[in-house]
Amino acid sequence: MKCTTQPPGPIDEIEKMEECPFLVAYTHGGVAERIESTPEAITAFICSHGLDGDITITDPMDRLVLDTFGLYINCCPDQDFLKGDLLPVLIPAQIEAERKAFGMSAMDL
């Protein structure tokens, strides 16, 4: 899947990440779960479900927020949100999830 930004539209002005009350997270099996639209909630979902398979997270209008390849971000159209808000919370949690699952992380190599 090619990672592209969503086409601009009138909804984009009123529904930025910080204004969206919830997101919809889909696990590898296609099960949908409603999660808060905070970096901490997104991180918790990725780290608790990412080892079981890939994840897709959308906004309530079913527009892509991000998808993963296991624990790792594959595509996130909003690079400002990714770099400024999500990665500072996600990276330490990913390292801890790796340590718990495998006894080490890529940082130990």
C-alpha beads as a LAMMPS data file, in Angstrom:
LAMMPS data file: protein, C-alpha beads

109 atoms
108 bonds

1 atom types
1 bond types

-500.0 500.0 xlo xhi
-500.0 500.0 ylo yhi
-500.0 500.0 zlo zhi

Masses

1 110.0

Atoms # bond

1 1 1 0.000 0.000 0.000
2 1 1 1.357 3.393 -0.933
3 1 1 1.231 5.956 1.857
4 1 1 -0.428 9.122 0.638
5 1 1 -2.132 12.021 2.317
6 1 1 -5.886 12.210 2.213
7 1 1 -7.364 14.704 -0.270
8 1 1 -8.214 18.018 1.384
9 1 1 -11.834 18.701 2.050
10 1 1 -14.133 20.798 4.237
11 1 1 -14.080 18.192 7.027
12 1 1 -10.293 18.437 7.310
13 1 1 -10.512 21.919 8.782
14 1 1 -12.745 20.869 11.680
15 1 1 -11.388 17.380 12.348
16 1 1 -7.723 17.568 13.149
17 1 1 -6.216 14.873 15.360
18 1 1 -6.475 16.950 18.531
19 1 1 -10.165 17.675 17.848
20 1 1 -11.178 14.112 16.997
21 1 1 -12.730 12.543 20.131
22 1 1 -11.917 8.947 19.213
23 1 1 -10.302 6.732 16.602
24 1 1 -11.162 3.277 15.283
25 1 1 -8.414 0.665 15.556
26 1 1 -8.563 -2.539 13.522
27 1 1 -6.499 -5.565 14.480
28 1 1 -5.145 -8.234 12.152
29 1 1 -8.409 -10.201 12.427
30 1 1 -10.496 -7.213 11.346
31 1 1 -11.940 -6.572 14.796
32 1 1 -12.662 -2.866 15.353
33 1 1 -12.118 -1.152 18.682
34 1 1 -12.757 2.454 19.643
35 1 1 -9.732 4.176 21.219
36 1 1 -8.960 7.687 22.429
37 1 1 -7.191 9.952 19.969
38 1 1 -4.159 10.505 22.204
39 1 1 -0.577 9.413 21.537
40 1 1 -0.698 7.388 24.758
41 1 1 -3.835 5.465 23.744
42 1 1 -2.510 4.828 20.231
43 1 1 0.796 3.619 21.706
44 1 1 -0.949 1.322 24.180
45 1 1 -3.022 -0.229 21.392
46 1 1 -0.042 -0.742 19.082
47 1 1 2.090 -2.276 21.835
48 1 1 -0.673 -4.563 23.099
49 1 1 -1.825 -5.814 19.673
50 1 1 1.120 -5.249 17.323
51 1 1 2.894 -8.502 18.132
52 1 1 -0.215 -10.404 16.998
53 1 1 -0.360 -8.776 13.559
54 1 1 -0.757 -5.562 11.641
55 1 1 -2.994 -2.711 12.804
56 1 1 -4.935 -0.020 10.959
57 1 1 -6.177 3.081 12.779
58 1 1 -8.684 5.433 11.161
59 1 1 -10.659 8.476 12.197
60 1 1 -14.465 8.231 12.603
61 1 1 -14.857 9.060 8.883
62 1 1 -12.693 5.997 8.053
63 1 1 -9.730 8.066 6.854
64 1 1 -6.334 6.536 7.530
65 1 1 -4.512 7.833 10.598
66 1 1 -1.822 5.153 10.472
67 1 1 -1.162 1.513 9.816
68 1 1 1.519 -0.757 11.183
69 1 1 3.686 -3.689 10.295
70 1 1 3.503 -5.417 13.658
71 1 1 4.794 -2.994 16.297
72 1 1 6.156 -0.534 13.756
73 1 1 4.513 2.320 11.872
74 1 1 4.186 1.544 8.175
75 1 1 2.261 4.602 6.986
76 1 1 1.132 7.780 8.738
77 1 1 -0.033 10.569 6.414
78 1 1 0.194 13.217 9.180
79 1 1 3.970 13.395 9.558
80 1 1 3.773 16.349 11.973
81 1 1 1.627 14.295 14.367
82 1 1 3.873 11.262 13.908
83 1 1 7.177 13.033 14.557
84 1 1 6.030 15.612 17.088
85 1 1 3.491 13.706 19.167
86 1 1 3.420 9.959 18.583
87 1 1 7.038 8.825 18.148
88 1 1 8.312 10.368 21.416
89 1 1 5.744 8.231 23.273
90 1 1 5.781 5.182 20.988
91 1 1 9.514 4.466 20.660
92 1 1 10.209 3.832 24.382
93 1 1 7.079 1.657 24.572
94 1 1 8.171 -0.329 21.495
95 1 1 11.576 -0.980 23.058
96 1 1 9.919 -2.225 26.244
97 1 1 7.460 -4.407 24.291
98 1 1 10.383 -5.944 22.365
99 1 1 12.259 -6.671 25.575
100 1 1 9.235 -8.370 27.117
101 1 1 8.491 -10.410 24.000
102 1 1 11.993 -11.347 22.904
103 1 1 14.250 -10.740 25.886
104 1 1 16.036 -7.967 23.996
105 1 1 15.416 -5.159 21.542
106 1 1 16.981 -3.868 18.378
107 1 1 18.713 -1.317 20.612
108 1 1 20.633 -4.180 22.270
109 1 1 22.191 -5.352 18.991

Bonds

1 1 1 2
2 1 2 3
3 1 3 4
4 1 4 5
5 1 5 6
6 1 6 7
7 1 7 8
8 1 8 9
9 1 9 10
10 1 10 11
11 1 11 12
12 1 12 13
13 1 13 14
14 1 14 15
15 1 15 16
16 1 16 17
17 1 17 18
18 1 18 19
19 1 19 20
20 1 20 21
21 1 21 22
22 1 22 23
23 1 23 24
24 1 24 25
25 1 25 26
26 1 26 27
27 1 27 28
28 1 28 29
29 1 29 30
30 1 30 31
31 1 31 32
32 1 32 33
33 1 33 34
34 1 34 35
35 1 35 36
36 1 36 37
37 1 37 38
38 1 38 39
39 1 39 40
40 1 40 41
41 1 41 42
42 1 42 43
43 1 43 44
44 1 44 45
45 1 45 46
46 1 46 47
47 1 47 48
48 1 48 49
49 1 49 50
50 1 50 51
51 1 51 52
52 1 52 53
53 1 53 54
54 1 54 55
55 1 55 56
56 1 56 57
57 1 57 58
58 1 58 59
59 1 59 60
60 1 60 61
61 1 61 62
62 1 62 63
63 1 63 64
64 1 64 65
65 1 65 66
66 1 66 67
67 1 67 68
68 1 68 69
69 1 69 70
70 1 70 71
71 1 71 72
72 1 72 73
73 1 73 74
74 1 74 75
75 1 75 76
76 1 76 77
77 1 77 78
78 1 78 79
79 1 79 80
80 1 80 81
81 1 81 82
82 1 82 83
83 1 83 84
84 1 84 85
85 1 85 86
86 1 86 87
87 1 87 88
88 1 88 89
89 1 89 90
90 1 90 91
91 1 91 92
92 1 92 93
93 1 93 94
94 1 94 95
95 1 95 96
96 1 96 97
97 1 97 98
98 1 98 99
99 1 99 100
100 1 100 101
101 1 101 102
102 1 102 103
103 1 103 104
104 1 104 105
105 1 105 106
106 1 106 107
107 1 107 108
108 1 108 109
